[in-house]
Amino acid sequence: MQNSFDMTTLVFLALAVFVAWKLRSVLGQKTGSEQPPVDPFSRREAPPVRPDQVGPADAKRDNVIRLPGAANDPAAAAPPAADRWSDIAPPDSPIIAGIDAVVRQEPSFDPREFLGGAKSAYETIVTAFARGDRKMLKGLLAKEVYDGFEQAITDREKRGEKAESSFVSIDKAEITAVDVKGKTAQVTIAFVSQLISVTRDAAGTVVDGSAESVSTVNDIWTFSRQLGSRDPNWLLVATESAA
């Protein structure tokens, strides 16, 4: 009986020792999943924040807007394309250099839009001169040019004559020169138009031009403006007829 008890005890002791040894062999080994020791003073990157975790402070940081022209704005830092106005003039021409000089003072200047406005001004001025509309002309012409137009209208009225002008088309409006001196910019444009123009005396007799014939008219006009001025209008400062 005593021997049986002793043998049983020894078997259980052996099993206990074996289990303890196995536990120690597993718990005492590194498996590669352990976290490294944490340094409480080290700088750590913040974990990514999900949209549902954004608080007021985080939302405020997320609303920061990069201003155009800032150093961190790649689009603003990129220089304008050299051929952006290739339909106006060759990239290395004095005309493009002049346009760039205007743009440096007024970044919103666009030569294509300018040409569209110049064509409208050309038609308005020609027809206003024919009607003798001094008020319209005064807002579009520099003083020296207005004085010349006004004198021609006065002389025509003294003779009792009336003029009529009607545009058929403006076939060409081409920038031929752009000059910037200080704040003063001047843009010269060559116009080619198809025009019906006639002048009649007091009796209605045609004294100049024709009421039926279409004439090709070549004009070179120069417009000027003080860059940076609140007044957006360009004034006509010079006119001449091209051959």
Secondary structure, DSSP 8 states (H G I E B T S, - for coil): -HHHHHHHHHHHHHHHHHHHHHHHHHHTS--S-------TTS--------GGG--HHHHHHHT----TT-TT-HHHHS---TTTTTTTS-TTSHHHHHHHHHHHH-TT--HHHHHHHHHHHHHHHHHHHHHT-HHHHHTTB-HHHHHHHHHHHHHHHHTT-EEEEEEEEEEEEEEEEEEEETTEEEEEEEEEEEEEEEEE-TTS-EEEE-SS--EEEEEEEEEEEETT-S----EEEEEEE--
